[in-house]
Amino acid sequence: MSVFLISFFLVYGSFNYYVFMKAKAALHPGTGASLLMIIFLLAMMACPFIERMYEKSGHEAAATFTAYIGYTWLGLVFLFVSASFVLGMYRFVLYAAGLLLKSDFSAASVSARLAFFIPLCLAASIALYGYFEAKNISTEHVRIRTSKLPAGLERLRIVQISDVHLGLIVGETKLRSILKEVEKAGPDILVSTGDLVDADICGLRRFTDLLAEVKPRYGKFGVTGNHEFYSGLTQALDCAGKADITMLRGKFVSVGGLINIAGVDDPAARYFKIAATPPEKDVLSELPADTFTLLLKHRPVISKESLGLFDLQLSGHAHKGQIFPFSLFTKLYYYPIDAGLQELADGSHIYVSRGSGTWGPPIRFLSPPEVTVIDLIREDIP
């Protein structure tokens, strides 16, 4: 955890330094203005720590305001650096072409001033668009044909939410929007594939009451994500319990004699010295092969030892990058899949949700939030 935080703030600090240098080259500020810019950037970098202190001391309004300011700035900085990189590549291509062709393309280049303001305007425009994209929850429909549903059951509907990150930014209004899509789908089973909560204030809002109002025919099930451990496992489990969500931590349940649902803890547990749950393969090996097995696992990591022991793995975590072009990194890191449906070996499948909420910046770009409706259809049904 400490290694992650150090790495994150080293990268984030470098990005803010880059913003400062680009602004300085474009605006030529004096000593006083430069000092004010440095103070502002340091304050923005400190916002996550300040927000956390406010939150822990019970100052919810101040914590929420600080979170919005600090994490929106984080999104803007990432978008600014990304746009600057693309513009820098354009300038490099012009420079290289000039050397190779012995021509002067300087008229097609951009000044230091434009090299600051073009990425700034792009970043602000994308952030504004991304703020509304993050509010626009889409419903994804997935159909899985199987011979493992019992006779008389033509369809079983599972609805997945993932990475809601309930807390200061994703609050009651957003949760109502998510649950409206869930209720509209009419689930037989509701599952949460981790990172449901992301704050110290879960008990101070009606999160658990709203979740408890959703009553699928065969119940609600969930697994831990990394943020359940970051925000406090005891509180996260208490929140899930009050919402009538059965947490599967290295165990399985038989649901109505129709399917089996197994779940495993997120690997973040080991950083908090929490007792290890049974290995995934051991849990799955206990299940009958002739019954459909659903595996809930927060990260979209496929265990080769488990292939053939489950029929469908549901995961989240990657958010499909949440803000393009970060999706390029998640696609590489979680290869072969960071979002969507994929068929695996031995008859297994995996579906990875883009997530229903947001982490950090209240922004999504080219990765809208989703509620996933998975219909298990008996194979002999047309």
Secondary structure by P-SEA (a helix, b strand, c coil): caaaaaaaaaaaaaaaaaaaaaaaaaccccaaaaaaaaaaaaaaaaaaaaaaaaaaacaaaaaaaaaaaaaaaaaaaaaaaaaaaaaaaaaaaaaaaaaaacccccccccccccccaaaaaaaaaaaaaaaaaaabbbbbbbbbbbccccccccbbbbbbbccccccccccaaaaaaaaaaaaaacccbbbbcccccccccccccaaaaaaaaccccbbbbbbbcaaaaaacaaaaaaaaaaacbbbbccccccccccbbbbbbcccccccccccccccaaaaaaacccccbbbbbbccccccccccccccbbbbccccccccccaaaaaaaaaccccccccccccbbbbbbbcccccccccccccbbbbbbbbbbcccccc
